[in-house]
Amino acid sequence: MVKLEMESIFILIVSFVIIVMLARELFRKYMEINRLKLEHEGQIRAARKDSNERQRNTIKGQISETIAPWLMNAVNSVKELNFLGNPIDFVGFKGLDGDGEVEIKFIEVKSGKSKLNKNQRKVKAAVMAKKVQWVEVRINDTDIEEKVFE
Protein backbone atom coordinates (compact mmCIF):
# COMPACT_ATOMS: atom_id res chain seq x y z
CA MET A 1 0.00 0.00 0.00
CA VAL A 2 2.84 2.37 0.82
CA LYS A 3 4.48 1.37 -2.44
CA LEU A 4 1.28 2.24 -4.34
CA GLU A 5 1.14 5.64 -2.64
CA MET A 6 4.78 6.31 -3.52
CA GLU A 7 4.15 5.40 -7.15
CA SER A 8 1.07 7.66 -7.22
CA ILE A 9 3.06 10.53 -5.69
CA PHE A 10 5.88 9.95 -8.20
CA ILE A 11 3.41 9.95 -11.09
CA LEU A 12 1.79 13.14 -9.75
CA ILE A 13 5.20 14.85 -9.44
CA VAL A 14 6.26 13.79 -12.93
CA SER A 15 2.88 14.88 -14.32
CA PHE A 16 3.19 18.23 -12.53
CA VAL A 17 6.72 18.74 -13.90
CA ILE A 18 5.53 17.89 -17.42
CA ILE A 19 2.57 20.28 -17.07
CA VAL A 20 4.88 23.06 -15.83
CA MET A 21 7.29 22.44 -18.72
CA LEU A 22 4.43 22.47 -21.25
CA ALA A 23 2.98 25.66 -19.72
CA ARG A 24 6.43 27.28 -19.84
CA GLU A 25 6.85 26.31 -23.51
CA LEU A 26 3.33 27.54 -24.30
CA PHE A 27 4.12 30.88 -22.61
CA ARG A 28 7.41 31.12 -24.55
CA LYS A 29 5.58 30.47 -27.85
CA TYR A 30 2.92 33.03 -26.91
CA MET A 31 5.61 35.64 -26.22
CA GLU A 32 7.37 34.79 -29.51
CA ILE A 33 4.09 35.18 -31.43
CA ASN A 34 3.47 38.59 -29.80
CA ARG A 35 7.04 39.67 -30.62
CA LEU A 36 6.57 38.60 -34.26
CA LYS A 37 3.22 40.42 -34.43
CA LEU A 38 4.80 43.64 -33.15
CA GLU A 39 7.71 43.26 -35.57
CA HIS A 40 5.31 42.62 -38.45
CA GLU A 41 3.17 45.65 -37.53
CA GLY A 42 6.32 47.76 -37.44
CA GLN A 43 7.34 46.51 -40.87
CA ILE A 44 3.87 47.27 -42.22
CA ARG A 45 4.03 50.82 -40.80
CA ALA A 46 7.50 51.31 -42.31
CA ALA A 47 6.34 49.96 -45.69
CA ARG A 48 3.31 52.25 -45.67
CA LYS A 49 5.46 55.23 -44.76
CA ASP A 50 7.93 54.35 -47.54
CA SER A 51 5.08 53.87 -50.03
CA ASN A 52 3.55 57.23 -49.10
CA GLU A 53 6.94 58.94 -49.42
CA ARG A 54 7.53 57.38 -52.84
CA GLN A 55 4.05 58.39 -53.96
CA ARG A 56 4.66 61.97 -52.80
CA ASN A 57 7.99 62.03 -54.65
CA THR A 58 6.35 60.71 -57.81
CA ILE A 59 3.64 63.37 -57.61
CA LYS A 60 6.26 66.07 -56.97
CA GLY A 61 8.19 64.84 -60.01
CA GLN A 62 5.08 64.95 -62.19
CA ILE A 63 4.29 68.46 -60.99
CA SER A 64 7.90 69.50 -61.66
CA GLU A 65 7.70 68.13 -65.21
CA THR A 66 4.45 70.04 -65.72
CA ILE A 67 5.70 73.43 -64.52
CA ALA A 68 9.34 73.12 -65.63
CA PRO A 69 8.71 74.30 -69.22
CA TRP A 70 7.60 77.70 -67.95
CA LEU A 71 10.51 78.03 -65.50
CA MET A 72 13.52 76.86 -67.52
CA ASN A 73 15.97 79.00 -69.42
CA ALA A 74 17.13 76.19 -71.71
CA VAL A 75 14.70 77.42 -74.38
CA ASN A 76 13.20 80.82 -75.17
CA SER A 77 9.58 79.73 -74.93
CA VAL A 78 7.41 76.73 -74.22
CA LYS A 79 6.65 76.50 -77.96
CA GLU A 80 10.27 75.45 -78.51
CA LEU A 81 9.77 72.29 -76.43
CA ASN A 82 8.53 68.88 -77.51
CA PHE A 83 7.55 66.44 -74.77
CA LEU A 84 8.88 62.90 -75.15
CA GLY A 85 8.41 61.50 -71.64
CA ASN A 86 10.64 58.49 -72.16
CA PRO A 87 13.61 58.04 -72.00
CA ILE A 88 13.96 61.81 -71.54
CA ASP A 89 11.32 64.41 -70.84
CA PHE A 90 11.83 67.04 -73.54
CA VAL A 91 13.70 67.95 -76.68
CA GLY A 92 14.16 71.69 -76.88
CA PHE A 93 14.84 73.73 -79.98
CA LYS A 94 16.20 77.01 -78.61
CA GLY A 95 15.97 79.78 -81.18
CA LEU A 96 13.36 78.07 -83.34
CA ASP A 97 10.91 80.93 -82.70
CA GLY A 98 13.45 83.50 -83.98
CA ASP A 99 15.54 83.92 -87.07
CA GLY A 100 18.90 82.96 -85.54
CA GLU A 101 20.63 79.65 -85.11
CA VAL A 102 18.81 76.78 -83.48
CA GLU A 103 20.29 74.84 -80.58
CA ILE A 104 18.91 71.37 -79.95
CA LYS A 105 18.74 70.41 -76.29
CA PHE A 106 17.83 67.14 -74.62
CA ILE A 107 16.14 67.99 -71.34
CA GLU A 108 15.42 65.71 -68.37
CA VAL A 109 13.52 67.17 -65.41
CA LYS A 110 14.39 65.78 -61.97
CA SER A 111 13.26 66.75 -58.50
CA GLY A 112 14.60 66.08 -55.04
CA LYS A 113 17.30 63.43 -54.89
CA SER A 114 16.18 61.53 -57.99
CA LYS A 115 18.90 60.42 -60.39
CA LEU A 116 19.09 59.53 -64.04
CA ASN A 117 18.09 55.96 -64.78
CA LYS A 118 20.19 53.62 -66.92
CA ASN A 119 18.61 54.62 -70.25
CA GLN A 120 18.79 58.33 -69.42
CA ARG A 121 22.50 57.96 -68.64
CA LYS A 122 22.97 56.24 -72.02
CA VAL A 123 21.20 59.07 -73.85
CA LYS A 124 23.27 61.65 -71.97
CA ALA A 125 26.49 59.79 -72.86
CA ALA A 126 25.49 59.64 -76.54
CA VAL A 127 24.73 63.37 -76.60
CA MET A 128 27.96 64.23 -74.78
CA ALA A 129 29.91 62.07 -77.26
CA LYS A 130 28.11 63.90 -80.10
CA LYS A 131 26.66 60.65 -81.43
CA VAL A 132 23.71 62.52 -82.91
CA GLN A 133 22.49 62.25 -86.50
CA TRP A 134 19.82 63.69 -88.70
CA VAL A 135 17.77 60.93 -90.32
CA GLU A 136 15.24 61.75 -92.99
CA VAL A 137 12.68 59.12 -93.93
CA ARG A 138 10.58 59.53 -97.06
CA ILE A 139 7.67 57.27 -97.77
CA ASN A 140 6.79 56.90 -101.43
CA ASP A 141 3.92 54.80 -102.74
CA THR A 142 5.41 51.47 -101.68
CA ASP A 143 9.06 52.22 -100.99
CA ILE A 144 10.69 53.80 -98.00
CA GLU A 145 13.85 55.73 -98.59
CA GLU A 146 16.06 56.54 -95.64
CA LYS A 147 18.93 59.01 -95.70
CA VAL A 148 21.36 59.56 -92.88
CA PHE A 149 23.13 62.90 -92.76
CA GLU A 150 26.25 63.26 -90.64
C-alpha positions as CSV (number, residue, x, y, z in Angstrom):
1,M,0.0,0.0,0.0
2,V,2.8,2.4,0.8
3,K,4.5,1.4,-2.4
4,L,1.3,2.2,-4.3
5,E,1.1,5.6,-2.6
6,M,4.8,6.3,-3.5
7,E,4.2,5.4,-7.2
8,S,1.1,7.7,-7.2
9,I,3.1,10.5,-5.7
10,F,5.9,10.0,-8.2
11,I,3.4,9.9,-11.1
12,L,1.8,13.1,-9.8
13,I,5.2,14.9,-9.4
14,V,6.3,13.8,-12.9
15,S,2.9,14.9,-14.3
16,F,3.2,18.2,-12.5
17,V,6.7,18.7,-13.9
18,I,5.5,17.9,-17.4
19,I,2.6,20.3,-17.1
20,V,4.9,23.1,-15.8
21,M,7.3,22.4,-18.7
22,L,4.4,22.5,-21.3
23,A,3.0,25.7,-19.7
24,R,6.4,27.3,-19.8
25,E,6.8,26.3,-23.5
26,L,3.3,27.5,-24.3
27,F,4.1,30.9,-22.6
28,R,7.4,31.1,-24.5
29,K,5.6,30.5,-27.9
30,Y,2.9,33.0,-26.9
31,M,5.6,35.6,-26.2
32,E,7.4,34.8,-29.5
33,I,4.1,35.2,-31.4
34,N,3.5,38.6,-29.8
35,R,7.0,39.7,-30.6
36,L,6.6,38.6,-34.3
37,K,3.2,40.4,-34.4
38,L,4.8,43.6,-33.1
39,E,7.7,43.3,-35.6
40,H,5.3,42.6,-38.4
41,E,3.2,45.7,-37.5
42,G,6.3,47.8,-37.4
43,Q,7.3,46.5,-40.9
44,I,3.9,47.3,-42.2
45,R,4.0,50.8,-40.8
46,A,7.5,51.3,-42.3
47,A,6.3,50.0,-45.7
48,R,3.3,52.3,-45.7
49,K,5.5,55.2,-44.8
50,D,7.9,54.4,-47.5
51,S,5.1,53.9,-50.0
52,N,3.6,57.2,-49.1
53,E,6.9,58.9,-49.4
54,R,7.5,57.4,-52.8
55,Q,4.1,58.4,-54.0
56,R,4.7,62.0,-52.8
57,N,8.0,62.0,-54.6
58,T,6.3,60.7,-57.8
59,I,3.6,63.4,-57.6
60,K,6.3,66.1,-57.0
61,G,8.2,64.8,-60.0
62,Q,5.1,64.9,-62.2
63,I,4.3,68.5,-61.0
64,S,7.9,69.5,-61.7
65,E,7.7,68.1,-65.2
66,T,4.5,70.0,-65.7
67,I,5.7,73.4,-64.5
68,A,9.3,73.1,-65.6
69,P,8.7,74.3,-69.2
70,W,7.6,77.7,-67.9
71,L,10.5,78.0,-65.5
72,M,13.5,76.9,-67.5
73,N,16.0,79.0,-69.4
74,A,17.1,76.2,-71.7
75,V,14.7,77.4,-74.4
76,N,13.2,80.8,-75.2
77,S,9.6,79.7,-74.9
78,V,7.4,76.7,-74.2
79,K,6.6,76.5,-78.0
80,E,10.3,75.4,-78.5
81,L,9.8,72.3,-76.4
82,N,8.5,68.9,-77.5
83,F,7.6,66.4,-74.8
84,L,8.9,62.9,-75.1
85,G,8.4,61.5,-71.6
86,N,10.6,58.5,-72.2
87,P,13.6,58.0,-72.0
88,I,14.0,61.8,-71.5
89,D,11.3,64.4,-70.8
90,F,11.8,67.0,-73.5
91,V,13.7,67.9,-76.7
92,G,14.2,71.7,-76.9
93,F,14.8,73.7,-80.0
94,K,16.2,77.0,-78.6
95,G,16.0,79.8,-81.2
96,L,13.4,78.1,-83.3
97,D,10.9,80.9,-82.7
98,G,13.5,83.5,-84.0
99,D,15.5,83.9,-87.1
100,G,18.9,83.0,-85.5
101,E,20.6,79.7,-85.1
102,V,18.8,76.8,-83.5
103,E,20.3,74.8,-80.6
104,I,18.9,71.4,-79.9
105,K,18.7,70.4,-76.3
106,F,17.8,67.1,-74.6
107,I,16.1,68.0,-71.3
108,E,15.4,65.7,-68.4
109,V,13.5,67.2,-65.4
110,K,14.4,65.8,-62.0
111,S,13.3,66.8,-58.5
112,G,14.6,66.1,-55.0
113,K,17.3,63.4,-54.9
114,S,16.2,61.5,-58.0
115,K,18.9,60.4,-60.4
116,L,19.1,59.5,-64.0
117,N,18.1,56.0,-64.8
118,K,20.2,53.6,-66.9
119,N,18.6,54.6,-70.2
120,Q,18.8,58.3,-69.4
121,R,22.5,58.0,-68.6
122,K,23.0,56.2,-72.0
123,V,21.2,59.1,-73.9
124,K,23.3,61.6,-72.0
125,A,26.5,59.8,-72.9
126,A,25.5,59.6,-76.5
127,V,24.7,63.4,-76.6
128,M,28.0,64.2,-74.8
129,A,29.9,62.1,-77.3
130,K,28.1,63.9,-80.1
131,K,26.7,60.6,-81.4
132,V,23.7,62.5,-82.9
133,Q,22.5,62.3,-86.5
134,W,19.8,63.7,-88.7
135,V,17.8,60.9,-90.3
136,E,15.2,61.8,-93.0
137,V,12.7,59.1,-93.9
138,R,10.6,59.5,-97.1
139,I,7.7,57.3,-97.8
140,N,6.8,56.9,-101.4
141,D,3.9,54.8,-102.7
142,T,5.4,51.5,-101.7
143,D,9.1,52.2,-101.0
144,I,10.7,53.8,-98.0
145,E,13.9,55.7,-98.6
146,E,16.1,56.5,-95.6
147,K,18.9,59.0,-95.7
148,V,21.4,59.6,-92.9
149,F,23.1,62.9,-92.8
150,E,26.2,63.3,-90.6
